[in-house]
Amino acid sequence: MTSQSQGIQQLLQAEKRAKDKLEEAKKRKGKRLKQAKEEATAEIDHYKLQREKEFRNKETNVMGSQGNLSSKIEEQTAEAIQNLTSSYHRNMESMMKKLLGTICDISPEIHPNFRPAI
């Protein structure tokens, strides 16, 4: 009887060791899957950054630098505004005199097409 109980104990211990090995294998598998997922994510991010960089380079080559275009347009606009402002200040006095002279200096005349009623 003792040999039977001893055999049962050995079987139970072997079964427990097998369960422990299975659990350990599952944990290793889970860790490896997690690590593989992290590696894949890192690789995807690296690939995405590389493709975006290539796209930016192509975009810059094809369309030119939009930052430069924007700054050039802003400079041209500022220059045009400055020119218009300086022209306004230069010509304002003389234009006001001409305008007031035309409005205020009225010389009554009969229109050439006027025919007096007979």
Chimera marker file (.cmm) of the C-alpha trace (Angstrom):
<marker_set name="trace">
<marker id="1" x="0.000" y="0.000" z="0.000" r="1" g="1" b="0" radius="0.5"/>
<marker id="2" x="2.774" y="2.374" z="0.789" r="1" g="1" b="0" radius="0.5"/>
<marker id="3" x="4.254" y="1.789" z="-2.592" r="1" g="1" b="0" radius="0.5"/>
<marker id="4" x="0.912" y="2.665" z="-4.186" r="1" g="1" b="0" radius="0.5"/>
<marker id="5" x="0.587" y="5.887" z="-2.189" r="1" g="1" b="0" radius="0.5"/>
<marker id="6" x="4.194" y="6.657" z="-2.935" r="1" g="1" b="0" radius="0.5"/>
<marker id="7" x="3.497" y="6.140" z="-6.652" r="1" g="1" b="0" radius="0.5"/>
<marker id="8" x="0.446" y="8.381" z="-6.448" r="1" g="1" b="0" radius="0.5"/>
<marker id="9" x="2.505" y="11.051" z="-4.715" r="1" g="1" b="0" radius="0.5"/>
<marker id="10" x="5.107" y="10.854" z="-7.479" r="1" g="1" b="0" radius="0.5"/>
<marker id="11" x="2.377" y="11.158" z="-10.123" r="1" g="1" b="0" radius="0.5"/>
<marker id="12" x="0.876" y="14.174" z="-8.356" r="1" g="1" b="0" radius="0.5"/>
<marker id="13" x="4.295" y="15.790" z="-8.086" r="1" g="1" b="0" radius="0.5"/>
<marker id="14" x="4.995" y="15.090" z="-11.756" r="1" g="1" b="0" radius="0.5"/>
<marker id="15" x="1.612" y="16.553" z="-12.664" r="1" g="1" b="0" radius="0.5"/>
<marker id="16" x="2.360" y="19.660" z="-10.576" r="1" g="1" b="0" radius="0.5"/>
<marker id="17" x="5.770" y="20.075" z="-12.242" r="1" g="1" b="0" radius="0.5"/>
<marker id="18" x="4.116" y="19.721" z="-15.643" r="1" g="1" b="0" radius="0.5"/>
<marker id="19" x="1.544" y="22.410" z="-14.759" r="1" g="1" b="0" radius="0.5"/>
<marker id="20" x="4.309" y="24.709" z="-13.507" r="1" g="1" b="0" radius="0.5"/>
<marker id="21" x="6.256" y="24.183" z="-16.748" r="1" g="1" b="0" radius="0.5"/>
<marker id="22" x="3.116" y="24.917" z="-18.785" r="1" g="1" b="0" radius="0.5"/>
<marker id="23" x="2.443" y="28.121" z="-16.843" r="1" g="1" b="0" radius="0.5"/>
<marker id="24" x="6.060" y="29.181" z="-17.222" r="1" g="1" b="0" radius="0.5"/>
<marker id="25" x="5.897" y="28.485" z="-20.958" r="1" g="1" b="0" radius="0.5"/>
<marker id="26" x="2.677" y="30.528" z="-21.230" r="1" g="1" b="0" radius="0.5"/>
<marker id="27" x="4.323" y="33.429" z="-19.390" r="1" g="1" b="0" radius="0.5"/>
<marker id="28" x="7.365" y="33.278" z="-21.679" r="1" g="1" b="0" radius="0.5"/>
<marker id="29" x="5.058" y="33.156" z="-24.691" r="1" g="1" b="0" radius="0.5"/>
<marker id="30" x="3.116" y="36.197" z="-23.399" r="1" g="1" b="0" radius="0.5"/>
<marker id="31" x="6.343" y="38.116" z="-22.779" r="1" g="1" b="0" radius="0.5"/>
<marker id="32" x="7.646" y="37.209" z="-26.225" r="1" g="1" b="0" radius="0.5"/>
<marker id="33" x="4.384" y="38.285" z="-27.875" r="1" g="1" b="0" radius="0.5"/>
<marker id="34" x="4.466" y="41.579" z="-25.990" r="1" g="1" b="0" radius="0.5"/>
<marker id="35" x="8.105" y="42.125" z="-26.967" r="1" g="1" b="0" radius="0.5"/>
<marker id="36" x="7.335" y="41.271" z="-30.609" r="1" g="1" b="0" radius="0.5"/>
<marker id="37" x="4.422" y="43.728" z="-30.573" r="1" g="1" b="0" radius="0.5"/>
<marker id="38" x="6.647" y="46.479" z="-29.150" r="1" g="1" b="0" radius="0.5"/>
<marker id="39" x="9.343" y="45.758" z="-31.749" r="1" g="1" b="0" radius="0.5"/>
<marker id="40" x="6.739" y="45.851" z="-34.533" r="1" g="1" b="0" radius="0.5"/>
<marker id="41" x="5.353" y="49.150" z="-33.247" r="1" g="1" b="0" radius="0.5"/>
<marker id="42" x="8.841" y="50.643" z="-33.092" r="1" g="1" b="0" radius="0.5"/>
<marker id="43" x="9.584" y="49.419" z="-36.606" r="1" g="1" b="0" radius="0.5"/>
<marker id="44" x="6.293" y="50.862" z="-37.891" r="1" g="1" b="0" radius="0.5"/>
<marker id="45" x="7.021" y="54.226" z="-36.253" r="1" g="1" b="0" radius="0.5"/>
<marker id="46" x="10.515" y="54.276" z="-37.753" r="1" g="1" b="0" radius="0.5"/>
<marker id="47" x="9.145" y="53.426" z="-41.204" r="1" g="1" b="0" radius="0.5"/>
<marker id="48" x="6.426" y="56.083" z="-40.858" r="1" g="1" b="0" radius="0.5"/>
<marker id="49" x="8.976" y="58.761" z="-39.915" r="1" g="1" b="0" radius="0.5"/>
<marker id="50" x="11.207" y="57.761" z="-42.817" r="1" g="1" b="0" radius="0.5"/>
<marker id="51" x="8.332" y="57.945" z="-45.322" r="1" g="1" b="0" radius="0.5"/>
<marker id="52" x="7.172" y="61.307" z="-43.944" r="1" g="1" b="0" radius="0.5"/>
<marker id="53" x="10.699" y="62.665" z="-44.288" r="1" g="1" b="0" radius="0.5"/>
<marker id="54" x="10.875" y="61.466" z="-47.890" r="1" g="1" b="0" radius="0.5"/>
<marker id="55" x="7.463" y="63.023" z="-48.565" r="1" g="1" b="0" radius="0.5"/>
<marker id="56" x="8.557" y="66.375" z="-47.104" r="1" g="1" b="0" radius="0.5"/>
<marker id="57" x="11.706" y="66.314" z="-49.258" r="1" g="1" b="0" radius="0.5"/>
<marker id="58" x="9.703" y="65.573" z="-52.410" r="1" g="1" b="0" radius="0.5"/>
<marker id="59" x="7.129" y="68.202" z="-51.499" r="1" g="1" b="0" radius="0.5"/>
<marker id="60" x="9.869" y="70.776" z="-50.976" r="1" g="1" b="0" radius="0.5"/>
<marker id="61" x="11.489" y="69.872" z="-54.299" r="1" g="1" b="0" radius="0.5"/>
<marker id="62" x="8.232" y="70.013" z="-56.250" r="1" g="1" b="0" radius="0.5"/>
<marker id="63" x="6.456" y="72.941" z="-54.625" r="1" g="1" b="0" radius="0.5"/>
<marker id="64" x="9.366" y="74.839" z="-53.195" r="1" g="1" b="0" radius="0.5"/>
<marker id="65" x="9.525" y="75.942" z="-49.640" r="1" g="1" b="0" radius="0.5"/>
<marker id="66" x="6.187" y="77.409" z="-48.693" r="1" g="1" b="0" radius="0.5"/>
<marker id="67" x="7.779" y="79.187" z="-45.775" r="1" g="1" b="0" radius="0.5"/>
<marker id="68" x="9.972" y="81.109" z="-48.199" r="1" g="1" b="0" radius="0.5"/>
<marker id="69" x="6.987" y="81.912" z="-50.402" r="1" g="1" b="0" radius="0.5"/>
<marker id="70" x="4.991" y="83.168" z="-47.453" r="1" g="1" b="0" radius="0.5"/>
<marker id="71" x="7.827" y="85.361" z="-46.236" r="1" g="1" b="0" radius="0.5"/>
<marker id="72" x="8.397" y="86.747" z="-49.763" r="1" g="1" b="0" radius="0.5"/>
<marker id="73" x="4.706" y="87.555" z="-50.141" r="1" g="1" b="0" radius="0.5"/>
<marker id="74" x="4.634" y="89.241" z="-46.726" r="1" g="1" b="0" radius="0.5"/>
<marker id="75" x="7.707" y="91.319" z="-47.630" r="1" g="1" b="0" radius="0.5"/>
<marker id="76" x="6.175" y="92.367" z="-50.957" r="1" g="1" b="0" radius="0.5"/>
<marker id="77" x="2.900" y="93.271" z="-49.253" r="1" g="1" b="0" radius="0.5"/>
<marker id="78" x="4.671" y="95.337" z="-46.585" r="1" g="1" b="0" radius="0.5"/>
<marker id="79" x="6.708" y="97.107" z="-49.288" r="1" g="1" b="0" radius="0.5"/>
<marker id="80" x="3.573" y="97.867" z="-51.349" r="1" g="1" b="0" radius="0.5"/>
<marker id="81" x="1.788" y="99.236" z="-48.276" r="1" g="1" b="0" radius="0.5"/>
<marker id="82" x="4.785" y="101.405" z="-47.440" r="1" g="1" b="0" radius="0.5"/>
<marker id="83" x="4.926" y="102.741" z="-51.019" r="1" g="1" b="0" radius="0.5"/>
<marker id="84" x="1.199" y="103.546" z="-51.006" r="1" g="1" b="0" radius="0.5"/>
<marker id="85" x="1.461" y="105.259" z="-47.627" r="1" g="1" b="0" radius="0.5"/>
<marker id="86" x="4.404" y="107.408" z="-48.680" r="1" g="1" b="0" radius="0.5"/>
<marker id="87" x="2.661" y="108.282" z="-51.975" r="1" g="1" b="0" radius="0.5"/>
<marker id="88" x="-0.470" y="109.245" z="-50.031" r="1" g="1" b="0" radius="0.5"/>
<marker id="89" x="1.479" y="111.544" z="-47.705" r="1" g="1" b="0" radius="0.5"/>
<marker id="90" x="3.377" y="113.132" z="-50.633" r="1" g="1" b="0" radius="0.5"/>
<marker id="91" x="0.323" y="113.846" z="-52.760" r="1" g="1" b="0" radius="0.5"/>
<marker id="92" x="-2.359" y="114.494" z="-50.145" r="1" g="1" b="0" radius="0.5"/>
<marker id="93" x="-1.741" y="118.265" z="-49.874" r="1" g="1" b="0" radius="0.5"/>
<marker id="94" x="-1.744" y="118.962" z="-53.589" r="1" g="1" b="0" radius="0.5"/>
<marker id="95" x="-4.785" y="116.769" z="-54.237" r="1" g="1" b="0" radius="0.5"/>
<marker id="96" x="-6.771" y="118.469" z="-51.465" r="1" g="1" b="0" radius="0.5"/>
<marker id="97" x="-5.934" y="121.880" z="-52.993" r="1" g="1" b="0" radius="0.5"/>
<marker id="98" x="-7.014" y="120.715" z="-56.464" r="1" g="1" b="0" radius="0.5"/>
<marker id="99" x="-10.210" y="119.171" z="-55.148" r="1" g="1" b="0" radius="0.5"/>
<marker id="100" x="-11.155" y="122.203" z="-53.055" r="1" g="1" b="0" radius="0.5"/>
<marker id="101" x="-10.241" y="124.538" z="-55.921" r="1" g="1" b="0" radius="0.5"/>
<marker id="102" x="-12.484" y="122.630" z="-58.324" r="1" g="1" b="0" radius="0.5"/>
<marker id="103" x="-15.377" y="122.571" z="-55.877" r="1" g="1" b="0" radius="0.5"/>
<marker id="104" x="-15.113" y="126.115" z="-54.523" r="1" g="1" b="0" radius="0.5"/>
<marker id="105" x="-14.138" y="128.076" z="-57.640" r="1" g="1" b="0" radius="0.5"/>
<marker id="106" x="-17.406" y="128.146" z="-59.540" r="1" g="1" b="0" radius="0.5"/>
<marker id="107" x="-17.674" y="130.373" z="-62.569" r="1" g="1" b="0" radius="0.5"/>
<marker id="108" x="-21.271" y="130.536" z="-63.784" r="1" g="1" b="0" radius="0.5"/>
<marker id="109" x="-21.500" y="130.011" z="-67.544" r="1" g="1" b="0" radius="0.5"/>
<marker id="110" x="-24.276" y="129.202" z="-69.926" r="1" g="1" b="0" radius="0.5"/>
<marker id="111" x="-23.988" y="125.828" z="-71.462" r="1" g="1" b="0" radius="0.5"/>
<marker id="112" x="-23.152" y="125.918" z="-75.182" r="1" g="1" b="0" radius="0.5"/>
<marker id="113" x="-26.202" y="123.783" z="-76.035" r="1" g="1" b="0" radius="0.5"/>
<marker id="114" x="-28.629" y="126.117" z="-74.236" r="1" g="1" b="0" radius="0.5"/>
<marker id="115" x="-31.186" y="127.769" z="-76.562" r="1" g="1" b="0" radius="0.5"/>
<marker id="116" x="-33.260" y="130.536" z="-75.110" r="1" g="1" b="0" radius="0.5"/>
<marker id="117" x="-37.010" y="130.165" z="-75.566" r="1" g="1" b="0" radius="0.5"/>
<marker id="118" x="-38.380" y="132.480" z="-78.281" r="1" g="1" b="0" radius="0.5"/>
<link id1="1" id2="2" r="1" g="1" b="0" radius="0.2"/>
<link id1="2" id2="3" r="1" g="1" b="0" radius="0.2"/>
<link id1="3" id2="4" r="1" g="1" b="0" radius="0.2"/>
<link id1="4" id2="5" r="1" g="1" b="0" radius="0.2"/>
<link id1="5" id2="6" r="1" g="1" b="0" radius="0.2"/>
<link id1="6" id2="7" r="1" g="1" b="0" radius="0.2"/>
<link id1="7" id2="8" r="1" g="1" b="0" radius="0.2"/>
<link id1="8" id2="9" r="1" g="1" b="0" radius="0.2"/>
<link id1="9" id2="10" r="1" g="1" b="0" radius="0.2"/>
<link id1="10" id2="11" r="1" g="1" b="0" radius="0.2"/>
<link id1="11" id2="12" r="1" g="1" b="0" radius="0.2"/>
<link id1="12" id2="13" r="1" g="1" b="0" radius="0.2"/>
<link id1="13" id2="14" r="1" g="1" b="0" radius="0.2"/>
<link id1="14" id2="15" r="1" g="1" b="0" radius="0.2"/>
<link id1="15" id2="16" r="1" g="1" b="0" radius="0.2"/>
<link id1="16" id2="17" r="1" g="1" b="0" radius="0.2"/>
<link id1="17" id2="18" r="1" g="1" b="0" radius="0.2"/>
<link id1="18" id2="19" r="1" g="1" b="0" radius="0.2"/>
<link id1="19" id2="20" r="1" g="1" b="0" radius="0.2"/>
<link id1="20" id2="21" r="1" g="1" b="0" radius="0.2"/>
<link id1="21" id2="22" r="1" g="1" b="0" radius="0.2"/>
<link id1="22" id2="23" r="1" g="1" b="0" radius="0.2"/>
<link id1="23" id2="24" r="1" g="1" b="0" radius="0.2"/>
<link id1="24" id2="25" r="1" g="1" b="0" radius="0.2"/>
<link id1="25" id2="26" r="1" g="1" b="0" radius="0.2"/>
<link id1="26" id2="27" r="1" g="1" b="0" radius="0.2"/>
<link id1="27" id2="28" r="1" g="1" b="0" radius="0.2"/>
<link id1="28" id2="29" r="1" g="1" b="0" radius="0.2"/>
<link id1="29" id2="30" r="1" g="1" b="0" radius="0.2"/>
<link id1="30" id2="31" r="1" g="1" b="0" radius="0.2"/>
<link id1="31" id2="32" r="1" g="1" b="0" radius="0.2"/>
<link id1="32" id2="33" r="1" g="1" b="0" radius="0.2"/>
<link id1="33" id2="34" r="1" g="1" b="0" radius="0.2"/>
<link id1="34" id2="35" r="1" g="1" b="0" radius="0.2"/>
<link id1="35" id2="36" r="1" g="1" b="0" radius="0.2"/>
<link id1="36" id2="37" r="1" g="1" b="0" radius="0.2"/>
<link id1="37" id2="38" r="1" g="1" b="0" radius="0.2"/>
<link id1="38" id2="39" r="1" g="1" b="0" radius="0.2"/>
<link id1="39" id2="40" r="1" g="1" b="0" radius="0.2"/>
<link id1="40" id2="41" r="1" g="1" b="0" radius="0.2"/>
<link id1="41" id2="42" r="1" g="1" b="0" radius="0.2"/>
<link id1="42" id2="43" r="1" g="1" b="0" radius="0.2"/>
<link id1="43" id2="44" r="1" g="1" b="0" radius="0.2"/>
<link id1="44" id2="45" r="1" g="1" b="0" radius="0.2"/>
<link id1="45" id2="46" r="1" g="1" b="0" radius="0.2"/>
<link id1="46" id2="47" r="1" g="1" b="0" radius="0.2"/>
<link id1="47" id2="48" r="1" g="1" b="0" radius="0.2"/>
<link id1="48" id2="49" r="1" g="1" b="0" radius="0.2"/>
<link id1="49" id2="50" r="1" g="1" b="0" radius="0.2"/>
<link id1="50" id2="51" r="1" g="1" b="0" radius="0.2"/>
<link id1="51" id2="52" r="1" g="1" b="0" radius="0.2"/>
<link id1="52" id2="53" r="1" g="1" b="0" radius="0.2"/>
<link id1="53" id2="54" r="1" g="1" b="0" radius="0.2"/>
<link id1="54" id2="55" r="1" g="1" b="0" radius="0.2"/>
<link id1="55" id2="56" r="1" g="1" b="0" radius="0.2"/>
<link id1="56" id2="57" r="1" g="1" b="0" radius="0.2"/>
<link id1="57" id2="58" r="1" g="1" b="0" radius="0.2"/>
<link id1="58" id2="59" r="1" g="1" b="0" radius="0.2"/>
<link id1="59" id2="60" r="1" g="1" b="0" radius="0.2"/>
<link id1="60" id2="61" r="1" g="1" b="0" radius="0.2"/>
<link id1="61" id2="62" r="1" g="1" b="0" radius="0.2"/>
<link id1="62" id2="63" r="1" g="1" b="0" radius="0.2"/>
<link id1="63" id2="64" r="1" g="1" b="0" radius="0.2"/>
<link id1="64" id2="65" r="1" g="1" b="0" radius="0.2"/>
<link id1="65" id2="66" r="1" g="1" b="0" radius="0.2"/>
<link id1="66" id2="67" r="1" g="1" b="0" radius="0.2"/>
<link id1="67" id2="68" r="1" g="1" b="0" radius="0.2"/>
<link id1="68" id2="69" r="1" g="1" b="0" radius="0.2"/>
<link id1="69" id2="70" r="1" g="1" b="0" radius="0.2"/>
<link id1="70" id2="71" r="1" g="1" b="0" radius="0.2"/>
<link id1="71" id2="72" r="1" g="1" b="0" radius="0.2"/>
<link id1="72" id2="73" r="1" g="1" b="0" radius="0.2"/>
<link id1="73" id2="74" r="1" g="1" b="0" radius="0.2"/>
<link id1="74" id2="75" r="1" g="1" b="0" radius="0.2"/>
<link id1="75" id2="76" r="1" g="1" b="0" radius="0.2"/>
<link id1="76" id2="77" r="1" g="1" b="0" radius="0.2"/>
<link id1="77" id2="78" r="1" g="1" b="0" radius="0.2"/>
<link id1="78" id2="79" r="1" g="1" b="0" radius="0.2"/>
<link id1="79" id2="80" r="1" g="1" b="0" radius="0.2"/>
<link id1="80" id2="81" r="1" g="1" b="0" radius="0.2"/>
<link id1="81" id2="82" r="1" g="1" b="0" radius="0.2"/>
<link id1="82" id2="83" r="1" g="1" b="0" radius="0.2"/>
<link id1="83" id2="84" r="1" g="1" b="0" radius="0.2"/>
<link id1="84" id2="85" r="1" g="1" b="0" radius="0.2"/>
<link id1="85" id2="86" r="1" g="1" b="0" radius="0.2"/>
<link id1="86" id2="87" r="1" g="1" b="0" radius="0.2"/>
<link id1="87" id2="88" r="1" g="1" b="0" radius="0.2"/>
<link id1="88" id2="89" r="1" g="1" b="0" radius="0.2"/>
<link id1="89" id2="90" r="1" g="1" b="0" radius="0.2"/>
<link id1="90" id2="91" r="1" g="1" b="0" radius="0.2"/>
<link id1="91" id2="92" r="1" g="1" b="0" radius="0.2"/>
<link id1="92" id2="93" r="1" g="1" b="0" radius="0.2"/>
<link id1="93" id2="94" r="1" g="1" b="0" radius="0.2"/>
<link id1="94" id2="95" r="1" g="1" b="0" radius="0.2"/>
<link id1="95" id2="96" r="1" g="1" b="0" radius="0.2"/>
<link id1="96" id2="97" r="1" g="1" b="0" radius="0.2"/>
<link id1="97" id2="98" r="1" g="1" b="0" radius="0.2"/>
<link id1="98" id2="99" r="1" g="1" b="0" radius="0.2"/>
<link id1="99" id2="100" r="1" g="1" b="0" radius="0.2"/>
<link id1="100" id2="101" r="1" g="1" b="0" radius="0.2"/>
<link id1="101" id2="102" r="1" g="1" b="0" radius="0.2"/>
<link id1="102" id2="103" r="1" g="1" b="0" radius="0.2"/>
<link id1="103" id2="104" r="1" g="1" b="0" radius="0.2"/>
<link id1="104" id2="105" r="1" g="1" b="0" radius="0.2"/>
<link id1="105" id2="106" r="1" g="1" b="0" radius="0.2"/>
<link id1="106" id2="107" r="1" g="1" b="0" radius="0.2"/>
<link id1="107" id2="108" r="1" g="1" b="0" radius="0.2"/>
<link id1="108" id2="109" r="1" g="1" b="0" radius="0.2"/>
<link id1="109" id2="110" r="1" g="1" b="0" radius="0.2"/>
<link id1="110" id2="111" r="1" g="1" b="0" radius="0.2"/>
<link id1="111" id2="112" r="1" g="1" b="0" radius="0.2"/>
<link id1="112" id2="113" r="1" g="1" b="0" radius="0.2"/>
<link id1="113" id2="114" r="1" g="1" b="0" radius="0.2"/>
<link id1="114" id2="115" r="1" g="1" b="0" radius="0.2"/>
<link id1="115" id2="116" r="1" g="1" b="0" radius="0.2"/>
<link id1="116" id2="117" r="1" g="1" b="0" radius="0.2"/>
<link id1="117" id2="118" r="1" g="1" b="0" radius="0.2"/>
</marker_set>
